[in-house]
Amino acid sequence: MRISLVINTNNPEKVWNAFRLAVALILAKHEVKVFLLGAGVEVENIRGDKFDVRAEMERFLNLGGDVMACGTCLKIRHQDSTVCPVSTINDLVNLIETSDKVLFIG
């Protein structure tokens, strides 16, 4: 099954759990893509004492997961992404259209 997660938060626990879910889905043999939207594009800078977001995201990527980040959202925050391609809202539309299920986490 093709499953997409749209992460629209920079809350460490929520983002950490989103990537934990993404990893579990890949291990269950699903094709998983993540789209970072809004505050979600801050994923590379999220720090939490209890939640190692970066490690969980890297685990997802190492398992073959795909991450895309909203270019407009990055620009608003004066950020660049080093872990994923900069994408557009049209890429998100395409992702939604080609997914069997879409989960929004925010």
C-alpha positions as CSV (number, residue, x, y, z in Angstrom):
1,M,0.0,0.0,0.0
2,R,1.2,3.6,-0.7
3,I,0.9,5.6,2.4
4,S,1.8,9.3,2.8
5,L,2.3,11.2,6.0
6,V,2.0,15.0,5.9
7,I,3.8,16.5,9.0
8,N,2.6,20.0,9.8
9,T,4.2,20.5,13.3
10,N,7.5,21.1,14.9
11,N,6.4,19.4,18.2
12,P,9.2,17.0,19.0
13,E,7.0,14.2,20.4
14,K,4.5,14.4,17.5
15,V,7.3,14.4,14.8
16,W,9.2,11.6,16.5
17,N,6.1,9.5,16.6
18,A,5.3,10.3,13.0
19,F,8.7,9.0,11.9
20,R,8.3,6.0,14.2
21,L,5.1,5.2,12.5
22,A,6.7,5.7,9.1
23,V,9.4,3.3,10.0
24,A,6.9,0.7,11.2
25,L,5.0,1.1,8.0
26,I,8.1,0.4,5.9
27,L,9.0,-2.6,8.0
28,A,5.4,-3.8,7.3
29,K,6.3,-3.6,3.6
30,H,4.4,-0.4,2.7
31,E,5.7,2.3,0.4
32,V,5.9,5.4,2.6
33,K,6.5,9.1,1.7
34,V,6.6,12.0,4.1
35,F,5.8,15.6,3.1
36,L,6.9,18.4,5.5
37,L,4.5,21.3,5.5
38,G,4.3,24.5,7.6
39,A,6.3,24.1,10.8
40,G,7.1,20.6,9.8
41,V,9.9,21.8,7.6
42,E,11.8,22.6,10.8
43,V,12.3,18.9,11.3
44,E,16.1,19.1,10.9
45,N,16.3,21.6,13.8
46,I,13.8,19.9,16.2
47,R,15.5,19.1,19.5
48,G,13.8,17.4,22.4
49,D,15.3,15.9,25.5
50,K,13.2,12.7,25.2
51,F,12.7,12.5,21.5
52,D,15.5,12.0,19.0
53,V,13.7,13.2,15.9
54,R,16.8,13.3,13.8
55,A,17.8,9.7,14.5
56,E,14.3,8.4,13.8
57,M,14.1,10.4,10.5
58,E,17.5,9.0,9.5
59,R,16.3,5.5,10.2
60,F,13.3,6.1,8.0
61,L,15.5,7.4,5.2
62,N,18.0,4.5,5.5
63,L,15.1,2.1,5.1
64,G,14.2,3.7,1.8
65,G,11.6,6.2,2.9
66,D,11.1,9.4,0.9
67,V,10.9,12.9,2.5
68,M,9.9,16.1,0.7
69,A,9.7,19.6,2.1
70,C,7.5,22.5,1.1
71,G,9.8,25.1,-0.6
72,T,7.5,28.0,0.3
73,C,7.4,27.0,3.9
74,L,11.2,26.7,3.9
75,K,11.5,30.2,2.3
76,I,9.2,31.8,4.9
77,R,11.4,30.4,7.6
78,H,14.7,31.4,5.8
79,Q,15.8,27.7,5.8
80,D,17.2,25.2,3.5
81,S,16.8,21.4,3.6
82,T,19.8,19.1,3.6
83,V,17.9,15.8,3.9
84,C,15.3,16.1,1.3
85,P,14.3,17.8,-2.0
86,V,12.5,21.1,-1.9
87,S,9.0,20.5,-3.3
88,T,5.9,22.5,-4.2
89,I,2.2,22.4,-3.2
90,N,1.7,20.7,-6.6
91,D,4.0,17.9,-5.5
92,L,1.8,17.5,-2.5
93,V,-1.3,17.3,-4.7
94,N,0.4,14.6,-6.7
95,L,1.4,12.7,-3.6
96,I,-2.2,12.8,-2.3
97,E,-3.6,11.7,-5.7
98,T,-1.2,8.7,-5.9
99,S,-1.5,7.5,-2.3
100,D,-3.8,4.9,-1.1
101,K,-3.9,6.6,2.3
102,V,-2.8,10.0,3.5
103,L,-2.3,10.8,7.2
104,F,-2.0,14.4,8.4
105,I,0.0,14.9,11.6
106,G,0.0,18.3,13.2
